[in-house]
Amino acid sequence: MKISYCWLYAINRYGYPPTIDNAIKALEEMHDMGFKYVEVEGVGNENMREVYENRRLIKEKCDELGLKIINFCPILPDIASMNKELRERAFEAYELGVETAKYFQAETVQTDSFTPPLKFKGDIPYKEAINYGKVFNVEIDPAYDWEEHWGIIVESYRKCSDIAEKNGMKFCLEPRVGELISNTDAFLRLYDHVGSKNFGMVLDTGHQHAQKEILPLSVEKAGKKIFYVHVSDNDGRINEHLALGEGTIDWEGVFTALKKHDFNGYVAIDIGGVKDLRESYISSKNYLVNLFKKLNIEYDV
């Protein structure tokens, strides 16, 4: 397994999304903390284009620092929109995202499933980068048709997977609290409908533990469909993204299950909303190293 870091670090340090200059700073800081494997995001159509236009600058900085971009995330909520025109524009940006990922020589392209098109009274999920412990009140729109939307979701993520595959990369989706695809079983249903072996799951321990999933069972259910792992800790009540060891996640159980299924991909530290961000990333990296030694798991960092 290879230890990497998530773009949530850059977001927490420099805003959502960070400017290109600040993205470069985040990469430099990751290098200084001893990371070699990194991910980068393009958030929304405008920022996605900005990252695309600066892809050479970002790649050259990574090459200079000895960093390898292993995952690129085009975060484009309208990919799952019921509005055809918005979806088409989002897919234009997604094509740029895949081209950017290919330029970076990334192994995976990742996105989310995004907030459902419901009428929220008050807070909206993921209006900011991530929400911890929010309470949402929803007014059901009589015009909303889940079955119609499900067909669009299936078609959209099948298309995402096909585009990534044509460019030599795997495509993965991250189930998150409050989104259209929020847990392991929802992902598995989508996987069956998409019907592509190039389509996989991001196992996010913070989000799934907060939804009371038994994480080793989640690994058993998804098995080799897990393409990528995000690690953060919490107490199982709120989807906080704390340093490893500061919550109640059964890390030995999670990684014993991953080892059983021969997972040898990237384990990305995904911490945010903490006081000492730098120290949390370093301590979590060390936590993983010690755990992998204990479980006799080969690793690289």
Disulfide bonds with the S-S distance in Angstrom:
none
